Amino acid sequence: MPLKFESISHGKIAFGFFNIETDMILLEHYFLFAQDFCGHISKIAEVPFKEIYESSWDIYFIENNLDMGNLMGAIYGIDLRGFIGEVYKLFPFPKQQEGFKQKAEGFKNRTLIEELICKFAKRLNVPFVVNQKDDKIGIGEYLFNRASFQELTKYIWLGGFPRWKNDIRPEYVLAMKGMIEQSQNHIFDGLILK
């Protein structure tokens, strides 16, 4: 379930997993896979302190809310329009509340989800910029301070709002944690993943 996180540029914005059967996450109007997110975090963890770090992320962009869909309506099965609705047609919300846990094998549905999102989204390459001098991190149009960026990373580590099923994380999440723990990059100072 996406939660609200504080950004410098847009105030509170949604970030997180939106269906337990896929590892796709949303960042307001951007969609990307958690595996890619963790890969980007692992890459920056390898880089020693640099005042400015720049790379780019491939994301899917859905500008129109109707094309995006209605998460709460999709969860309750009453509004299955847009991309999120189509995902919930394939993978409905569990009938038992106890079944609401993020599945570590969600990455196996990537091809199916990519085919689906291409009907609703544009593929974009957005800049990822870390300015360590003023502790600002930009993902495309969204700007975060270090504490907020660390919260995004921690959210993925935890498995979002429902948490990882049986506390089992995908390998790419464990690899990200390992890279962060070894990192000497200032952006991760104080970040503890447990």
Sequence and secondary structure as in RCSB ss.txt:
>XXXX:A:sequence
MPLKFESISHGKIAFGFFNIETDMILLEHYFLFAQDFCGHISKIAEVPFKEIYESSWDIYFIENNLDMGNLMGAI
YGIDLRGFIGEVYKLFPFPKQQEGFKQKAEGFKNRTLIEELICKFAKRLNVPFVVNQKDDKIGIGEYLFNRASFQ
ELTKYIWLGGFPRWKNDIRPEYVLAMKGMIEQSQNHIFDGLILK
>XXXX:A:secstr
  EEEEETTTEEEEEEE  TT  EEEETTEEEEHHHHHHHHHHHHHS   SEEEEEEEEEE   HHHH  HHHHH
TTS   HHHHHHHHHS   SSGGG  B GGGGGGHHHHHHHHTTT EEEEEEEEEETTTTEEEETTEEEEHHHHH
HHHHHHHHTTTT BGGG   HHHHHHHHHHHH   GGGTT    
